[in-house]
Amino acid sequence: PFPEFARLRAEDPVHWSSAMKAWIITRHADVKQVALNRQISADRLTPFFKTNAEYQRGSIDSLVRYLNHWMVFRDPPDHTRLRRLFNKAFTPTSVSNLRPGIEGIVAHLIDGMEAKARRGETVDYIADFAYPLPASVIMDLLGVPRADLERVKIWSDDIALFIGTAQVAGNKYLRAEAGAKAMADYFLGLIAARTAEPRDDMISNLLLARDDREALTTDEIIGTCILLLFAGHETTTNLIGNGFLYAMRNRDQWERLVSDTSLAESAVEEFLRYDGPSGALARVAGADIEMGGRTIRQGQRVFAFMNAANRDPEAFADPERFDIGREPNAHLTFGHGIHFCLGAPLARLEAQIATTRLAERLPGIRLSGGDPEWHDSLILRGVKRLPVQLF
Ligand code: HEM
């Protein structure tokens, strides 16, 4: 997508795409404006539902019920209240408490890759490392038992059919609805269990905080748990996957990291910038808005592409260069403004630990397949498989 982004950024930075029936925004300054402009709404669900036949038939009621509580789709004041209640769980301090757990998972997964390699089996960096790491971390955080990981993953993939662009056989909305229903029932069970017997996990903490004046409803807790599972999962896999891919393709940068792992922090920022996991910020104009000499009409959709903004020469020196020591690095991969990614401290910590330990334990790791195949998606940027040789 990058050559096309570069052309749009230079020639038509506020572009009307008749194929997508949406505005495509590609400049760094404009993407920030989209995120900050209070007349541009994050609620793209309501207009979507209005035109959706399944919604009108009442056959996606669970999806509607829970997705309506996703803070990422809400505007103030709803957004402000939900975000404040969940902020506490994601402060730098509460996230750094997760460090020992993340270290343990990373060590275990590297052990697993080594064992596989020694048995002569093919190691896939995605399936064996980049995927299970964030999945295990987010499940632990929420208090979902590891044994349920596979089941939850299937429902989560089904819900993704509603949000993503994937083409599948059958009615994807009905499958997403079934996923949402199963997931909600599952979390209801978990809430009942933690009400009876609290543990040290997020669901217990949310339940204990219920006597607050602004307490969350059960639907809000369920909706947000689904959002966290969803948001905290494949994005981070793709951060760890894409970053690794470019580190392997730019071997000098990998060697630099191996000889000085204190670069892990800035390396992760460069992974986020160079080919980050998120697609576009999706919004709907709440009024007529002027941008870059064009008029975005009320009700029209706006997609602000972060990966395009992240290579804007107006914002980055030598933007096409992959430089793990880049400073400053004001990428927009976690968004901007009030919806700035809630899980950013967690995603950063996971990727930093993964990168550091990999460089220490497997400095000779290299790609063993050809060019990887990318997922066919507008909202998630990542590769399907990355076969590697460890030694
Ligand atoms: C919001 C990206 C990891 C939870 C966002 C947004 C972006 C983003 C771009 C803003 C969306 C918008 O404005 O429309 C990423 C990336 C990640 C990542 C690139 C990994 C590399 C996580 C993790 C969690 C998480 C690990 C949770 C554990 C959320 C939540 C929101 C959000 C709850 C909504 C915040 C709000 O609306 O106020 N993320 N995310 N994300 N992210 Fe992340």
Residues whose N, C-alpha, C, O or C-beta is under 5 A from the ligand:
A	BS01	HEM	M71 V72 R83 L228 A231 G232 T235 T236 L239 P277 S278 L281 A282 T333 F334 G335 I338 H339 F340 C341 L342 G343 A344 L346 A347
